[in-house]
Amino acid sequence: MPLSTTDLPTRTAFAVRPASLRDAKPIAEAHVAAWQACIREAGPIEALQSFSVERCQAYWREAIDLCEPQVLVVTDNDKVIGFAGFDRSRDKGTPSTTGELWALYVHPNHWNRGAGLALWDAARDGLQEEGCTKVSIWLPMRFERTMRFIELAGFKREPASAKTIEVGGGARIEEIRLHRSVM
């Protein structure tokens, strides 16, 4: 998804709303499809084993039920095509005014159309309502497409935060934290 600043309109026509329990399956489908597309592009292929629609559906159903994180969905003609999860930062030692974008995924069939931007705009509004002044996100370093989008949305890399995590099936991925002001 090659992006330039002209690819990020200031507002989009996509509808964004809070997720309901019935959205858990389409959220999981978008999550798995986007994850698989990124892994096929950047590897490691072993990470494909760790994601299934059933596993993701159970996770997002619980998240929606507990409101942790807060989950929003973006729709196109009333069909869920992506989602974002956000809340306070999970990183130890961060102030309560630091939020985190836990997840932001759009089904690959809808990339480059503004759905991700609509989700980011809505999540940013939600973080502001929660009193957050700063927001962070953790991203796999090799997910160049996602990294470009997040950086065009104003996030800056924190090089010292890089770490290696295990994502299932024994696959290891290097992640880095990015941050920006919520305003």
Secondary structure, DSSP 8 states (H G I E B T S, - for coil): ----GGGS-SS-S-EEEE--GGGHHHHHHHHHHHHHHHHHHH--GGGGGG--HHHHHHHHHHHHHHTSSEEEEEEETTEEEEEEEEEE--STT--TTEEEEEEEEE-GGGTTTTHHHHHHHHHHHHHHHTT-SEEEEEEETT-HHHHHHHHHTT-EEEEEEEEEEEEETTEEEEEEEEEEE--
